[in-house]
Amino acid sequence: MSVMQELDQWHELIKPVNVDLVALYKKLTLDELEELQHAVEVPEIVKEACDVIVTARGMLLAQVHPDWVHLQFIESMRALILGFCDDWEHPLHLVNQSNFSKLILKHEVDEAMNHFDTAGIDVYVSSLGSGYFGAYSRHDQTVKGKAYPTDKLLKSHKYAPIDESKEWWL
């Protein structure tokens, strides 16, 4: 499976219902671009560029209208990553795997809800099909200085972040 097919599978699983996908993906892409703007070290720059690809790809997959701006974001981020790496697909694959670790299995839902309750984050859990669930921010909220926008998929209790101290991007 190619890294873009892997990414498309991710988007198919997490696609929210009853949400303006265009508005959601535009906001998420802008958020990721802002994080990229503040990135300083190479691993963080590569990771944030991959995150822009992830959110911009979601806009294209929404198929509401052709969005050439988001296609250009993807191409620009691939070029940026290639400025630091020989292969843009490897770091995107690692980001995809980290993103998949956000998903919750049916037998983990109670544990995940306890995790978010303890953290003070108001969430709703929604079935994503194929035995997976996602925890989404119920409304715009800020907890301990971190913003959680409405309907954003949140990191579960078993989230596996990329260790930016390692040379994972090479």
Secondary structure, 3 states (H helix, E strand, C coil): CCHHHHHHHHHHHHCCCCCCHHHHHHHHHHHHHHHHHHCCCHHHHHHHHHHHHHHHHHHHHHCCCCCHHHHHHHHHHHHHHHHHCCCCHHHHHHHHHHHHCCCEEHHHHHHHHHHHHHHCCCEEEEEEECCEEEEEECCCEEECCEEECCCCECCCCCCCCCCCCCCCCC
